[in-house]
Amino acid sequence: MRLKKDSGFTFIETIITITIIVILTAAVGFSAVKFIERAKFAACRNQIESFRLSLQSYFLDCGMYPTAAQGLSALWEKPVLAPVPAQWNGPYLDRQLPDDPWGTAYRYKNPGDKNLPFTIISYGPDGQEGGDGQNADIYSWE
């Protein structure tokens, strides 16, 4: 009786298989990065909308929006800078003020751009004012 030799993958077949796996993994990784960036932009817009609604509640209670010096932190803690609102009934957010999804603080202007009472801005992934494409700023009036 003759013993069969165990046949397995050759070295070349193993290298080719590993190469194919690495290429497929890289393709999936690049696609995932695009979806993560889209999710960050969506999260940023949702946070800005949440701030906008909280500012409306603040206005209904206090009769004014927080000043630029008081900033968005007035939605979490009663302002100590003048004018201190007597009717403050906060906090107006369900948690402390977060940074944007890229780790930068949101900017608040009062008065706002385009003749609006306020503007909330995220400087986007680059954290710098201005920019276009993937580095575009995100405004509350957009």
SVG drawing of the C-alpha trace seen along z (x, -y; Angstrom):
<svg xmlns="http://www.w3.org/2000/svg" viewBox="-41 -93 48 95">
<polyline fill="none" stroke="black" stroke-width="0.4" points="0.0,0.0 1.3,-3.4 1.0,-6.4 -0.3,-9.6 1.7,-12.7 -0.3,-15.4 -1.0,-18.1 -1.4,-21.6 -0.9,-25.2 2.3,-26.1 4.2,-29.1 3.2,-31.1 -0.5,-30.2 -0.3,-31.4 1.4,-34.7 -1.3,-35.3 -4.1,-34.5 -2.6,-36.9 -2.2,-39.6 -5.9,-39.3 -7.0,-39.5 -4.9,-42.6 -6.3,-44.3 -9.9,-43.6 -9.3,-44.8 -7.8,-48.0 -10.8,-48.6 -13.2,-48.1 -11.1,-50.3 -11.2,-53.2 -15.0,-52.9 -15.4,-52.8 -13.4,-56.1 -15.8,-57.8 -18.8,-56.7 -17.2,-57.8 -16.6,-61.3 -20.2,-61.5 -21.4,-60.4 -19.3,-63.2 -20.9,-65.8 -24.4,-64.5 -23.6,-64.4 -22.3,-68.0 -25.5,-69.2 -27.6,-67.4 -25.7,-69.0 -26.1,-72.5 -29.8,-71.9 -30.0,-70.8 -28.3,-74.0 -30.5,-76.1 -33.7,-74.6 -32.1,-75.0 -31.4,-78.7 -35.1,-79.1 -36.1,-77.7 -33.6,-80.0 -35.1,-83.0 -38.6,-82.1 -37.6,-82.0 -35.2,-84.9 -36.5,-87.2 -33.0,-87.4 -30.4,-85.1 -27.1,-84.6 -24.5,-87.3 -21.4,-86.3 -19.4,-86.6 -21.8,-84.3 -21.7,-81.8 -23.3,-78.5 -22.3,-77.6 -25.3,-79.7 -27.4,-76.7 -25.9,-74.5 -25.1,-76.9 -26.7,-80.2 -24.6,-83.0 -22.6,-85.1 -21.7,-87.8 -24.0,-90.7 -26.8,-90.7 -27.6,-87.9 -31.1,-86.6 -33.4,-86.6 -35.8,-84.0 -33.1,-81.5 -34.7,-78.0 -32.0,-75.7 -30.1,-73.7 -31.4,-73.8 -29.3,-70.9 -29.5,-67.3 -25.7,-67.2 -22.7,-69.5 -21.8,-71.3 -19.8,-68.9 -17.1,-69.8 -17.8,-69.2 -17.1,-65.6 -13.5,-66.7 -12.7,-67.8 -13.0,-71.6 -15.4,-73.9 -18.4,-75.3 -18.3,-79.0 -21.3,-81.2 -22.0,-84.7 -24.6,-87.1 -25.7,-88.9 -25.4,-86.3 -24.7,-86.3 -27.3,-87.2 -29.3,-89.4 -30.1,-86.4 -30.1,-86.7 -27.3,-84.2 -25.0,-81.9 -23.4,-78.6 -20.3,-77.5 -18.2,-74.4 -14.9,-74.8 -15.1,-71.2 -12.3,-68.6 -9.5,-71.1 -10.5,-73.2 -9.7,-76.4 -12.1,-79.2 -12.9,-79.0 -12.3,-76.0 -14.2,-74.2 -15.1,-70.7 -14.3,-68.3 -12.9,-71.2 -15.9,-73.4 -17.3,-75.2 -20.8,-74.2 -23.2,-77.0 -26.5,-76.9 -28.2,-78.8 -27.3,-76.2"/>
</svg>
